[in-house]
Amino acid sequence: MRVSGFLSVLAVPVVVASAFFALLSASFYGYSNLTDETRIAELSFAQVSEGEYVVNLSTGDFCEVRRFPVRGDQWRLDANFLKWKYWAAAIGMESQYRLDRLEGRYSDVNLQNSSPVMAHSLGEPTLLDLATFSEQLGPFNFLADAVYGSSTFQAIDETRIFDVYRTPTGIITREREHPGFDLTEDILSIEINHACGNEPGIWFNFSYWLNDTLLQWQE
């Protein structure tokens, strides 16, 4: 066999393995490391009509404000937690979280069952989900030790800002007085002064490019 032919045969599994790890990375990047207690989200609200609000949500590096409509008198934020095997933790792989869903809710159960509600997905879809993949491996699972959900909810209050923190075991909420806001056209405008994070790396961009491309092919 010629050297060029051998290299061609060898290239196939290398490309397949690279694509697999790229897809796994896209799911991995969807989660964030868990170390000490850290603020992971900031929420504020503006009322649009009776029982309907606009949520201003900032996450990650807090450079961008996303706005979502919700209904009810309370808000709820859900997150997925992924705990690694002990051997992985021993080599420095920290447990991770991923914000999953934001929704409005009613404090009154009867209203909850009879009134319209609205929920929003916060996680980006990945073709290969790290947590699901680990569970499907069954006894051969060498990655995740436990995958579970954590939620926090509070009463909606336009005069307060809600800071969501993740702890090693779940998410909690602390609130503070809103310093003031400018309500224009039923949208709460907030000035973000946090410095934005660094540009993502080459592997990060390649992983999401491959993931998005394959998701489009599936449609």
N, C-alpha and C positions, 0 to 999 in steps of 0.2 A: 504494500500500500504506500502510495506516495505521501510525503510529508503534508502536502496541501490537502489531500484527501483525509488524512488522519485528523488534521486540525479542523476540517469541516465537520467531521463526525463528533469531535470533542466539543465544538462550539454549541451544538444543539442542547445538550444537558446544561451547559453553562448558562445559556440564554434562558432556558426554562427555569433554572434555579434562581437566576437573578430576578426574573419576573415574579416568581413566587415570593421572594423576600421583599420585593418592592411593594407587592400588594399587602403583605403582612405589615410592612412599615407604615403604609397608609392608615391601617387600622391602629397601629401603635401610636402614631402621631395624633390620632383622635383623642387619646387619653393624655392626662397631665400627671406629672409625678406628685406623690404625696410625701411630704417630709414633715415640717412643722405646720402649725395652724397658719393658714394663709387666706387672705381675702380673694375670692374667685369671681364674685359677681356683685354688681350694684344695680338696684332697681329704684325707680321713682315712677309716680303715676300722675296722670291728668284725666279728669272726668270728662267724658264726651256727652253722656246722657245718663239717665237714671239706671244704675247698675251696670254701666259700660264705661270702660277706661282704656286709655292707651298706656302701655307699659314701656318705659325707657330702660333698656337692659344693656349694660356694659359688662364684658367678660374679658378673659385673657389679659392682654396688655392694656385694656381700657382705652384703646385708641378710637374705637368705633362704638356708636350707640345704635342699637337695633330697636325698632319699635314694633310692638305687637298689640292688637286689640284683645281685651279679655272681658268676660262678664262675670258678675258676682260681687261679693263684698270682701272676699279674701283672695290672695294669690298663693300659688304653690309652685315650687321649683324642685324638680327631680334630678338625681344624678346616679350614674352607674359607678360602682366601685369594683376594682379588680385587684385582688391580693395574690401575689406571686407565691410560688413554692418556697419553702425555707431555704433551699440551696441557692435559688435565684436571689433571694433577699440577702444571703450571706455574701454574695459577690457584688452587692450594691444596687440591685434592681428594686427600687422602691415601689410600694403599692401605688395605684393610679386611680384617677376618677375621670369621668366624662359627663358633662352636663347633657341631660337627655330631653327634658320636657318642661315647658312653662305653661301654666293654665290658670284660669280663674276658677273659684269655687264659692259655694255659699255656706255660711255658718249654720243656716237652718237646713236640716236634712230634707224636709218636705220641699223647700225651694230647690235644693240640689236635684231632686228627683223629677221636678216638674218644670224647671226653667232651662232655657238654652245655655249651654256652656261652650267654651272655645279653648282648644289646646294647640300648642305649637311645638314642633320638633326642633330641638337645638343641635342635635348631633348630625354630622355630615355622613351620608351613607358610604360604606366601603364594601367592595365586592367580597373581601375576605375579612370577616370580623374576628378579631383576636380572641375575644372571650368565647364566642360560639365555636371557633375552631378548636380551642383547648378542650371544651366540653365534649366535642364530637370525637376527640382522640380516645376518650374513655380511659382504660387502664394505662394507655400509652401517653397520657397527658403529662407533659414535662414543663408546662408553662404556668397555668393559673391554679391557685389553690382554692379560691372562692370568688364568686361573682355575685354581687347583690346590689340592691337599690337603697337609696337614702333620700328622704324628702324633708323639706322645711316649708312651713306656710305661716302667714301672718295676715292680719286684717289690713285691707287697703286703706292708706292714709296719704292724701296729697301733701300734707305738711311734713312728711317724714321721708328720709332716704333709708333704704334697707340694704345693709351690707351682708352678703352671704359668705361665710367662711367654711372651709373644709378642715376637718380634723382627721386624725388617723383612722377614725371609725365612721364618719358620716359628715353631714353638713348642718350648720347652725346659722341663725340669723341674729344680727344685732342691728338696732336702728338708731338714727340720729336725726336731729332737726334739720329740715331742708333750709338751706341758707337763702332761698328765694328763687323764683323761676319766672320765666316770661312765657305765658300761654298765648300762642298765636295760632289761629285756625285750628283750635282743639288739639294742638300738638305741643307737648312740653319741650321747650328748647333748653338744653343743658350744655354748658361749655366744658369741654374736656381738656384738662391741662397736663395730663400724664404724657410722658415721653413714650413714643411708640417703640416697639421692639425691633430687633435686628431683622434683616431680610432672611427668609428661610434658605437653607442650604440646597445644593444641587440634588442630593439624594431625596430630600423632602419634596422638592418640586417634581422630580422624576416619578416618585411613588404616587403622588396625587394625579399626575398626568396620566400614568398608566391605568390607575384605578378609574378615573373619569372616562377614559377612552373605552375600556372594557364594559363599563356600565352603560354607555351609549350604545354599544353593539348589542347588548342584551335587550334593549328596548325595541 
